Amino acid sequence: VFVSDYGLKGIWMAAFHSVSAFCNAGFDILGTADNAFPSLTGYSGNILINVVIMLLIITGGIGFLTWDDIYRNKMNFKRYRMQSKIILMTTVCLIIFPTVFFFACDLKNLPVGERLLAAMFQSVTTRTAGFNTIDISEMSEASKAVMILLMLIGGSPGSTAGGMKTTTFAVLILNMVATFCQKEDIEIFGRRLDSHAIKNAATIVALYIILFFIGGIAISSIEHLPLLDCLFETASAVGTVGLTLGITPTLGIPSQLILILLMFFGRVGGLTLIYAAISVKQNGVKLPLEKITVG
């Protein structure tokens, strides 16, 4: 498609966008003097480009250990690592449910087929890929809020994607289910999860939410812009996504520095920051236990 549109130059453009999609980078070189940041909006109805880009995003975003399981065990899902099972199940859910939401609540000015394609693409690309096939600034506030959540979750561990990771989100959901069912341990696929996984997941989620929320409030206060738009930008930055509602080029230097710091912390990863912050060695002594009421 790129070759037919751009001639021989299209070969390099196709390679560039393929690498950008697989690496969940979201960079594109389709801008013109009249439209500097079109992304893939010119191909919103092209099934081939949409499907190929989505497959590349998913391929790069589920993690190399998951692909090792797929390579070794093929379709024998029972033999997969528990982590791979959780990643695949969570990824499917985080693609299907947002697609249904976007299709039902937004994009109503598009034909049914193109509407479904656009809804699915926006669901996939928010997993830190950064492309868009429609003008996301025209989407409803509810859809923007869902996209913020998806950008914060991001991809999977050991992948090219950013965000707090699908396993982190899944562990918190499973912990919630276990609590409602009055179970002491998280149980899934015939196994139980270590309590340290729950603690790390809660810490990473809290860290990402604090960074994105404080950054959004700071930019909104500095630039006098709507808070939702600023939260969208900071979620995109901390999740290393690259999507924007169009306000990033107009931001001042302080706001740009905030986004740079969020991108750096988001790319380093929450777990890395946690381990880097540990400077006190455990001496084996525990303080007396005390109970506190939560909720």
Phi and psi in degrees as a GROMACS rama.xvg file:
@    title "Ramachandran Plot"
@    xaxis  label "Phi"
@    yaxis  label "Psi"
@TYPE xy
-63.5738  -37.9718  PHE-2
-63.7997  -42.051  VAL-3
-66.8943  -28.4929  SER-4
-87.3214  -34.3427  ASP-5
-122.472  4.05018  TYR-6
72.1242  -147.348  GLY-7
-62.1838  -30.4068  LEU-8
-58.9816  -26.1907  LYS-9
-65.1606  -25.618  GLY-10
-63.2421  -46.2036  ILE-11
-68.7254  -34.9773  TRP-12
-67.2702  -38.7524  MET-13
-64.7916  -43.0437  ALA-14
-63.6998  -42.9982  ALA-15
-59.5833  -48.3397  PHE-16
-72.6227  -28.4409  HIS-17
-66.4283  -46.632  SER-18
-64.1924  -42.27  VAL-19
-61.8018  -38.9353  SER-20
-71.4016  -46.2484  ALA-21
-63.5548  -38.2458  PHE-22
-84.1464  4.93209  CYS-23
53.8857  38.1076  ASN-24
-86.3337  -46.8865  ALA-25
86.334  4.78406  GLY-26
-75.6808  139.013  PHE-27
-134.611  158.839  ASP-28
-124.585  41.6858  ILE-29
-100.837  2.55356  LEU-30
-68.3456  152.761  GLY-31
-128.785  176.03  THR-32
-64.1909  -33.227  ALA-33
-84.6407  -28.1269  ASP-34
-138.244  96.3101  ASN-35
-73.7248  -29.4088  ALA-36
-131.816  65.4811  PHE-37
-81.1505  -21.3504  PRO-38
53.6477  -129.625  SER-39
-108.262  25.9083  LEU-40
-63.6502  -24.0368  THR-41
-75.7673  -8.04133  GLY-42
-122.526  28.0954  TYR-43
-62.1839  -27.3813  SER-44
-102.091  2.82451  GLY-45
-86.3242  107.981  ASN-46
-64.1329  -41.2204  ILE-47
-60.6795  -51.9044  LEU-48
-64.1375  -43.1573  ILE-49
-60.9357  -47.6658  ASN-50
-66.6092  -44.5132  VAL-51
-62.9059  -46.5514  VAL-52
-63.0868  -42.0751  ILE-53
-63.1029  -42.8492  MET-54
-63.4943  -39.2998  LEU-55
-65.5701  -40.9348  LEU-56
-62.1601  -46.6211  ILE-57
-66.3572  -41.4366  ILE-58
-58.8489  -45.2136  THR-59
-76.2346  -20.3452  GLY-60
-94.0817  -10.6481  GLY-61
-92.5849  -7.77911  ILE-62
97.2689  148.167  GLY-63
-74.077  -30.6219  PHE-64
-65.3574  -35.8645  LEU-65
-65.7488  -40.9136  THR-66
-67.5052  -30.984  TRP-67
-63.7455  -40.8448  ASP-68
-62.6953  -44.5427  ASP-69
-62.7053  -40.2267  ILE-70
-67.4276  -43.2112  TYR-71
-77.0356  -40.5506  ARG-72
-108.344  -2.07597  ASN-73
52.3912  -123.017  LYS-74
-92.0755  4.77853  MET-75
-81.6365  80.7661  ASN-76
-60.9494  -31.1198  PHE-77
-64.8807  -24.6604  LYS-78
-88.2628  -3.82382  ARG-79
-68.6654  154.281  TYR-80
-59.594  151.746  ARG-81
-61.156  -37.0736  MET-82
-61.1602  -42.5093  GLN-83
-64.305  -39.5623  SER-84
-61.5142  -45.7903  LYS-85
-63.7358  -42.7217  ILE-86
-61.1488  -47.9633  ILE-87
-66.0362  -43.3128  LEU-88
-65.255  -43.8846  MET-89
-65.7638  -42.0377  THR-90
-60.7307  -44.4423  THR-91
-60.7336  -45.5183  VAL-92
-63.5581  -40.0939  CYS-93
-77.337  -6.2564  LEU-94
-96.8621  -46.4533  ILE-95
-69.0843  -52.8185  ILE-96
-62.7074  -46.3454  PHE-97
-63.8485  -34.6782  PRO-98
-60.0694  -46.145  THR-99
-61.6177  -41.4957  VAL-100
-64.343  -49.7483  PHE-101
-61.7715  -39.6936  PHE-102
-66.386  -40.3291  PHE-103
-78.349  -33.7367  ALA-104
-108.791  -6.78005  CYS-105
-147.343  179.601  ASP-106
60.6339  28.6971  LEU-107
-74.2437  -9.1485  LYS-108
-87.634  -0.259695  ASN-109
-99.8351  154.189  LEU-110
-60.2018  156.986  PRO-111
-56.6802  -47.3497  VAL-112
-64.0714  -46.3561  GLY-113
-68.7037  -32.067  GLU-114
-64.7954  -43.4572  ARG-115
-65.104  -42.2547  LEU-116
-64.0586  -43.4064  LEU-117
-66.2607  -39.9902  ALA-118
-63.3801  -42.6015  ALA-119
-68.3018  -40.8001  MET-120
-64.1119  -43.4261  PHE-121
-66.5448  -30.2954  GLN-122
-67.9832  -40.2668  SER-123
-76.631  -43.5467  VAL-124
-69.1479  -24.4199  THR-125
-69.8315  -10.4776  THR-126
-79.5813  41.7493  ARG-127
79.3724  23.1686  THR-128
-88.2512  -40.8228  ALA-129
90.505  -2.96472  GLY-130
-84.7487  162.227  PHE-131
-150.663  144.02  ASN-132
-106.638  -2.98476  THR-133
-135.521  168.288  ILE-134
-78.731  100.137  ASP-135
-69.9309  -17.1996  ILE-136
-68.1077  -19.0216  SER-137
-89.6851  -3.90914  GLU-138
-75.377  160.059  MET-139
-69.0106  162.436  SER-140
-64.4313  -33.7843  GLU-141
-63.2808  -42.5572  ALA-142
-66.7313  -38.5291  SER-143
-63.201  -38.2029  LYS-144
-64.7956  -40.645  ALA-145
-64.3901  -40.1854  VAL-146
-65.2235  -35.2333  MET-147
-60.9174  -45.5015  ILE-148
-61.4854  -44.58  LEU-149
-63.8188  -38.6849  LEU-150
-66.991  -37.5882  MET-151
-67.6852  -37.6948  LEU-152
-67.6699  -48.6429  ILE-153
72.4803  -148.694  GLY-154
-96.7999  -146.591  GLY-155
-117.163  160.138  SER-156
-60.1347  144.81  PRO-157
71.1697  22.268  GLY-158
-115.91  -176.486  SER-159
-87.1441  -1.50441  THR-160
-91.3438  162.034  ALA-161
-104.865  -152.606  GLY-162
86.3348  178.435  GLY-163
-74.8297  -12.2688  MET-164
90.6571  146.777  LYS-165
-63.2938  -37.1125  THR-166
-66.3311  -36.2421  THR-167
-61.7205  -47.0711  THR-168
-63.2763  -42.9874  PHE-169
-64.2532  -40.5507  ALA-170
-61.6284  -42.0284  VAL-171
-65.9114  -40.5397  LEU-172
-64.8551  -44.006  ILE-173
-64.6554  -36.5712  LEU-174
-65.349  -38.5514  ASN-175
-63.409  -43.6908  MET-176
-62.7442  -43.4585  VAL-177
-62.221  -38.5188  ALA-178
-66.1185  -43.9434  THR-179
-62.7883  -34.7891  PHE-180
-85.8975  3.05218  CYS-181
58.0895  43.5394  GLN-182
-104.021  141.812  LYS-183
-73.5823  -34.6041  GLU-184
-118.137  155.919  ASP-185
-80.3533  126.009  ILE-186
-122.495  131.656  GLU-187
-158.4  138.675  ILE-188
53.1265  39.0311  PHE-189
72.5988  17.1632  GLY-190
-133.092  163.649  ARG-191
-118.779  150.453  ARG-192
-93.7939  147.978  LEU-193
-68.7366  143.55  ASP-194
-63.9056  -27.4811  SER-195
-64.713  -30.8818  HIS-196
-64.6499  -39.3474  ALA-197
-66.0324  -44.2761  ILE-198
-62.5508  -45.6444  LYS-199
-64.4909  -40.2235  ASN-200
-62.6992  -45.3241  ALA-201
-63.0247  -38.9881  ALA-202
-66.8686  -44.2051  THR-203
-64.1808  -44.1746  ILE-204
-61.7185  -45.5983  VAL-205
-60.8179  -40.7751  ALA-206
-63.0815  -47.1596  LEU-207
-64.4238  -42.4043  TYR-208
-64.8563  -42.505  ILE-209
-62.6433  -46.8504  ILE-210
-61.286  -48.066  LEU-211
-69.4406  -38.0105  PHE-212
-72.7965  -46.5247  PHE-213
-63.2054  -41.4561  ILE-214
-61.3492  -42.8672  GLY-215
-63.9953  -43.3263  GLY-216
-63.9872  -41.8532  ILE-217
-62.337  -46.7517  ALA-218
-66.0874  -39.8423  ILE-219
-62.548  -39.401  SER-220
-70.4532  -39.3319  SER-221
-71.4308  -44.7233  ILE-222
-95.7053  -9.10414  GLU-223
58.3754  48.1642  HIS-224
-113.275  160.178  LEU-225
-56.9407  138.555  PRO-226
-62.2254  -40.0407  LEU-227
-60.5127  -41.7883  LEU-228
-63.0296  -40.3307  ASP-229
-70.4378  -37.4638  CYS-230
-65.4428  -35.5835  LEU-231
-61.3551  -44.6448  PHE-232
-65.0654  -41.9772  GLU-233
-72.0148  -34.3351  THR-234
-64.7844  -39.6214  ALA-235
-64.5761  -36.5374  SER-236
-72.6589  -50.2805  ALA-237
-70.0695  -25.0153  VAL-238
-88.8291  0.971113  GLY-239
48.4347  50.9799  THR-240
-92.0098  -59.6788  VAL-241
105.573  -2.2765  GLY-242
-76.5773  150.77  LEU-243
-148.478  152.294  THR-244
-90.423  5.67616  LEU-245
102.068  1.90297  GLY-246
-92.7773  -16.1211  ILE-247
-57.8653  -45.2536  THR-248
-63.1269  -20.0696  PRO-249
-94.2982  -4.36062  THR-250
-72.5273  150.483  LEU-251
-77.869  175.095  GLY-252
-60.5943  -44.5567  ILE-253
-57.6655  -42.8787  PRO-254
-67.5389  -38.1264  SER-255
-65.2675  -37.3214  GLN-256
-64.5881  -37.5386  LEU-257
-61.3945  -45.0229  ILE-258
-65.0028  -37.8608  LEU-259
-61.8667  -45.6584  ILE-260
-63.3574  -40.8894  LEU-261
-64.8335  -40.1441  LEU-262
-64.1386  -39.2429  MET-263
-64.8234  -49.4971  PHE-264
-63.3453  -37.9658  PHE-265
-67.1  -35.2094  GLY-266
-76.8897  -36.2841  ARG-267
-62.1231  -39.8207  VAL-268
101.834  143.417  GLY-269
-63.3009  -42.336  GLY-270
-66.299  -37.3806  LEU-271
-62.5653  -42.0853  THR-272
-64.5236  -36.825  LEU-273
-64.2022  -48.5336  ILE-274
-67.7616  -33.3753  TYR-275
-68.1515  -27.4965  ALA-276
-82.086  -12.1685  ALA-277
-78.954  111.235  ILE-278
-122.239  -12.3848  SER-279
-101.299  124.944  VAL-280
-76.3935  142.559  LYS-281
-74.2561  129.888  GLN-282
-100.195  4.10508  ASN-283
85.0346  -7.27941  GLY-284
-90.695  132.112  VAL-285
-114.297  138.761  LYS-286
-75.2254  162.229  LEU-287
-58.3698  143.647  PRO-288
-80.1186  136.841  LEU-289
-137.517  146.878  GLU-290
-100.485  150.877  LYS-291
-141.288  144.176  ILE-292
-87.6521  129.401  THR-293
-120.541  154.054  VAL-294
